[in-house]
Amino acid sequence: MLYKEIEDLFRENITPKSIYAVYDCHVNSEVVTLGAMSVKSESLVRHLKGCNRAVLLADTLGTNADMLIRRYSVQDMEKALIAQNICARMIETYLDETEKEISTLEDLKGLFAIHRYSPGYGDFSITCQKDILKLLGASRIGLSLTDGFMLAPSKSVTAVIGFSDDKVGNDYKNGIIFLPQLLMSAEAAKSAFEEIKLFMAKRGKVQEKRGKIALLTVKGDIHDIGKNIVKVLLENYNFDVVDLGRNVEPSAVAQTVLKENINLVGLSALMTTTAVYMEETIRLLKEIKPECRIMVGGAVLNKEYTDKIGADYYANDAMSGVRSANDFFKLHSCQFAVPDIYSKYPAK
């Protein structure tokens, strides 16, 4: 009864407000760029990897929420705690409503959202709130910052929501689906694409491949399950995959790269004893074709070792391999920079 009484009081007295804007999203290995804001954050890079649009948003319950909480803090600590709980739930509910509204924007048509990410998560610094408020012009909804970069009013949130055209990949990254569902989706899409190819061929149209990639398991290693999974996914994303198989000599890789004019090679190794051949293969490829880029993956690898042996991309799972391929071929096919979108949407 007491909870309901306090909740009703807040609903009668607060006026939630929101402001948000859509930006092109550019992600490299260290920095995320949204409009005029660049953020160096490993966790935000991981979160927005694969997104080509993002929304900056700020929501607030307004000054009345803070005023009511302060009043309860003086009068009754039990009510103050209940009020804090109610406000936390209300701002999350309001954020959910704002996110639903954002997903209907024409700028984001055909794209899928990943869950919102706020300053303070991972190494996404709270100091970034200053740039977010400036870009949004958040003073229009009464938002400001304290000297410690905390939002005022206190029951307010800033966040980034990434948008991508890859729903299955994002669901896998966010733990909504897992490897069996990922592979089932890939096989279903592959079957659908085969039908589309037949349909287009009958009309004299041929779908161009997005780029050629060589895949292999390095010399001495006969384990190829991971490599085969990556192959299925890459083909599903319409890449032309040259599968060299397993236990492949470095010289055979070099010959294929030169013969087929391949600029991206994926190397896999499961055993620590074979990782040395991965380094040898990379060294040879860099000598014979310096412009060739190498992505590596396998249970024995990590980012530190990847950097040590001179690889360009580290794929800790199959979808990371797909994203690395996307990044590489986007980088090498761009002819001009696409301007950022600075659309501003009025506060509610």
C-alpha positions in Angstrom: 0.0 0.0 0.0 2.8 2.4 1.0 4.7 1.6 -2.2 1.6 2.3 -4.4 1.0 5.5 -2.6 4.5 6.8 -3.2 4.5 5.6 -6.8 1.3 7.5 -7.5 2.7 10.6 -6.0 5.7 10.4 -8.3 3.6 9.7 -11.4 1.5 12.8 -10.6 4.5 15.1 -10.1 7.3 14.2 -12.5 7.6 15.1 -16.2 9.9 12.7 -18.0 11.8 14.2 -20.9 14.0 12.8 -23.7 16.3 14.0 -26.4 18.2 11.9 -29.0 20.0 12.0 -32.3 21.1 9.6 -35.0 24.7 9.5 -36.2 26.8 7.4 -38.6 28.8 5.0 -36.5 32.5 4.5 -37.3 34.4 1.8 -35.3 38.1 1.0 -35.6 40.3 -1.1 -33.3 40.5 1.5 -30.6 38.0 4.4 -31.3 34.3 4.9 -31.8 33.3 8.0 -33.7 29.7 9.3 -33.5 29.4 12.7 -35.3 31.8 15.1 -33.7 32.5 12.8 -30.7 35.3 10.3 -30.7 35.6 7.8 -27.8 38.6 5.7 -27.0 37.1 2.7 -25.3 37.7 -1.0 -25.8 34.4 -2.0 -24.3 32.4 0.4 -26.5 34.4 -0.7 -29.6 33.4 -4.3 -28.8 29.8 -3.3 -28.1 29.3 -1.3 -31.4 31.4 -3.6 -33.7 29.4 -4.2 -36.8 27.0 -1.2 -36.3 26.8 1.4 -39.0 24.3 3.7 -37.2 24.1 4.7 -33.5 21.8 6.9 -31.4 22.9 9.1 -28.6 20.1 9.7 -26.1 19.5 11.4 -22.8 16.4 10.7 -20.6 15.5 12.4 -17.3 12.7 12.2 -14.8 13.3 15.9 -14.1 14.0 18.0 -11.0 10.7 17.1 -9.2 12.0 13.5 -8.7 15.1 14.8 -6.9 13.0 17.2 -4.8 10.6 14.5 -3.6 13.5 12.1 -2.7 15.2 14.8 -0.7 11.9 15.5 1.1 11.5 11.8 2.0 15.2 11.6 3.1 14.5 14.2 5.8 11.1 12.9 6.9 11.3 9.1 6.6 14.2 7.0 5.4 12.0 4.0 4.6 10.0 6.1 2.2 13.2 7.6 0.8 14.5 4.1 0.0 11.2 3.2 -1.6 11.3 6.4 -3.7 14.8 5.6 -4.9 13.6 2.2 -6.0 10.5 3.6 -7.8 12.6 6.2 -9.6 15.2 3.6 -10.8 12.4 1.5 -12.2 10.6 4.5 -13.8 13.7 5.8 -15.6 14.4 2.3 -17.0 10.8 2.0 -18.2 11.0 5.4 -19.8 14.2 4.4 -21.5 12.5 1.3 -22.9 9.7 3.5 -24.3 12.2 5.9 -25.8 14.1 3.0 -27.4 10.9 1.7 -29.0 10.2 5.2 -30.4 13.7 5.5 -31.8 13.4 2.1 -33.6 10.6 3.6 -35.7 12.7 6.4 -37.2 13.0 6.5 -40.9 16.8 6.9 -40.6 16.9 3.5 -39.0 14.6 1.6 -41.2 15.7 -2.0 -41.9 18.3 -1.9 -39.0 18.2 -3.8 -35.7 19.1 -2.4 -32.3 21.6 -3.8 -29.8 21.0 -3.1 -26.2 21.9 0.4 -24.9 25.3 1.1 -23.4 26.0 4.0 -21.0 29.0 5.9 -19.8 30.4 4.1 -16.7 30.0 0.7 -18.3 33.4 -1.1 -18.9 36.0 1.6 -19.8 33.4 3.9 -21.4 34.3 6.9 -19.2 31.6 9.0 -17.5 33.6 12.1 -18.6 32.1 11.3 -22.1 28.7 12.6 -20.7 30.0 16.1 -21.3 30.3 15.5 -25.0 27.0 13.7 -25.2 25.1 16.5 -23.5 26.8 19.1 -25.8 26.1 17.2 -29.0 22.4 16.7 -28.0 21.9 20.2 -26.6 20.5 18.4 -23.5 20.1 21.7 -21.6 16.8 22.0 -23.5 15.4 19.2 -21.3 17.1 20.6 -18.1 20.1 18.3 -18.1 23.5 19.4 -16.8 26.7 18.0 -15.2 28.2 18.3 -11.8 32.0 18.8 -11.4 32.3 15.1 -11.0 30.6 14.4 -14.4 27.4 13.2 -12.7 24.1 14.0 -14.3 21.7 16.6 -12.8 18.9 15.9 -12.1 20.2 12.7 -10.7 17.4 10.4 -12.1 18.8 10.8 -15.6 20.6 8.6 -18.0 22.7 9.0 -21.1 23.3 6.1 -23.5 24.4 4.9 -26.9 22.3 2.4 -28.9 23.9 0.8 -31.9 22.0 -0.3 -35.0 23.1 -2.9 -37.5 21.7 -4.7 -40.5 22.9 -8.0 -39.0 20.3 -9.2 -36.5 21.6 -12.7 -36.2 25.1 -11.6 -35.6 24.1 -9.1 -33.0 21.9 -11.6 -31.2 24.8 -14.0 -31.1 27.1 -11.2 -29.7 24.6 -10.3 -27.1 24.0 -13.8 -25.9 20.4 -14.0 -27.2 21.3 -17.0 -29.4 24.2 -19.4 -29.3 26.4 -21.3 -31.8 23.8 -24.0 -32.7 21.2 -21.3 -33.6 23.9 -19.3 -35.4 24.7 -22.2 -37.6 21.1 -23.1 -38.2 20.5 -19.5 -39.3 23.5 -19.6 -41.6 22.2 -22.9 -43.2 18.7 -21.5 -43.6 20.1 -18.3 -45.2 22.3 -20.3 -47.5 19.4 -22.3 -48.8 17.4 -19.1 -49.3 20.3 -17.5 -51.2 20.7 -20.5 -53.5 17.0 -20.0 -54.5 17.6 -16.3 -55.0 20.7 -17.1 -57.2 18.7 -19.4 -59.3 16.0 -16.9 -59.7 18.5 -14.1 -60.7 20.4 -16.4 -63.1 17.2 -17.1 -65.0 16.9 -13.4 -65.6 20.5 -13.0 -66.6 21.7 -11.4 -63.3 24.7 -12.7 -61.4 25.3 -11.6 -57.8 28.9 -10.4 -57.2 30.9 -11.8 -54.4 32.0 -9.4 -51.7 35.6 -10.4 -51.7 38.0 -13.4 -51.8 39.3 -15.0 -48.6 41.6 -18.0 -48.1 41.0 -20.2 -45.1 43.1 -23.0 -43.7 44.4 -24.8 -40.6 48.2 -24.3 -40.3 50.9 -26.9 -40.8 50.8 -29.7 -38.2 47.2 -29.1 -37.1 44.5 -31.4 -38.4 41.6 -29.8 -36.4 39.3 -28.0 -38.7 35.9 -27.7 -37.1 36.4 -24.1 -36.1 37.7 -23.2 -39.6 34.7 -25.0 -41.2 32.3 -23.0 -39.1 33.9 -19.7 -40.1 33.7 -20.9 -43.7 30.0 -21.5 -43.5 29.4 -18.1 -42.0 31.6 -16.2 -44.5 29.9 -17.9 -47.4 26.6 -17.0 -45.9 27.7 -13.4 -45.9 28.5 -13.8 -49.7 32.3 -13.9 -49.4 34.2 -16.0 -51.9 36.1 -18.6 -49.7 39.1 -20.5 -51.0 39.3 -23.4 -48.5 42.9 -24.8 -48.4 42.0 -27.5 -45.9 44.1 -28.5 -42.9 47.8 -29.2 -42.2 48.8 -26.7 -44.9 52.4 -25.8 -45.6 53.3 -22.1 -45.5 54.6 -22.3 -49.0 51.3 -23.7 -50.3 49.5 -20.8 -48.7 51.9 -18.3 -50.4 51.4 -20.0 -53.8 47.6 -19.8 -53.5 47.6 -16.2 -52.4 49.7 -15.1 -55.4 47.9 -17.3 -57.9 44.4 -16.2 -56.7 45.3 -12.6 -55.9 44.0 -13.0 -52.4 44.3 -10.1 -49.9 42.8 -11.6 -46.8 43.8 -14.9 -45.3 42.3 -16.7 -42.3 44.6 -19.0 -40.2 43.4 -21.4 -37.6 45.4 -23.4 -35.0 44.1 -25.5 -32.1 47.3 -26.8 -30.6 50.1 -24.8 -29.0 52.7 -26.9 -30.9 51.4 -25.7 -34.2 51.1 -22.0 -33.4 54.8 -21.6 -34.5 53.8 -22.5 -38.0 51.1 -19.8 -37.9 53.9 -17.3 -37.3 56.0 -18.7 -40.1 53.0 -18.5 -42.5 52.4 -14.9 -41.6 56.0 -14.0 -42.0 56.1 -15.6 -45.5 52.9 -13.9 -46.6 54.2 -10.5 -45.5 57.3 -11.0 -47.5 55.7 -12.1 -50.8 52.6 -9.8 -50.6 52.9 -7.0 -48.1 49.4 -5.7 -48.7 47.9 -9.1 -47.7 46.1 -9.0 -44.3 45.8 -12.0 -41.9 43.2 -12.9 -39.4 43.8 -15.7 -36.9 41.7 -17.7 -34.6 41.9 -20.8 -32.4 41.7 -22.0 -28.8 45.5 -21.4 -28.2 45.4 -17.8 -29.3 44.7 -14.5 -27.6 45.0 -10.8 -28.7 48.5 -10.5 -27.1 49.9 -13.4 -29.1 48.1 -12.3 -32.3 50.0 -8.9 -32.1 53.2 -10.7 -31.3 53.2 -12.8 -34.4 52.2 -10.0 -36.7 48.5 -10.9 -37.5 46.2 -8.1 -38.4 42.9 -9.4 -37.0 42.1 -11.7 -34.0 38.9 -13.7 -34.2 37.9 -15.1 -30.8 34.9 -16.7 -32.3 33.3 -17.3 -35.7 31.3 -14.1 -35.9 34.5 -12.1 -35.1 35.9 -13.6 -38.3 33.0 -12.4 -40.3 33.2 -8.9 -38.7 36.9 -8.7 -39.5 36.2 -9.6 -43.1 33.5 -7.0 -43.3 35.8 -4.4 -41.8 38.6 -5.3 -44.3 36.6 -5.2 -47.4 34.7 -2.1 -46.4 38.0 -0.3 -45.8 39.3 -1.4 -49.2 36.1 -0.6 -51.2 35.3 2.9 -49.8 35.8 5.6 -52.5 34.6 8.5 -50.4 33.6 9.4 -46.8 29.9 9.3 -46.0 28.9 12.4 -44.0 27.5 12.0 -40.6 23.8 12.5 -39.8 23.1 15.3 -37.3 19.3 15.0 -37.1 18.0 16.4 -33.9 14.7 15.2 -32.4 12.7 17.4 -30.0 12.3 16.6 -26.4 9.1 14.9 -25.5 
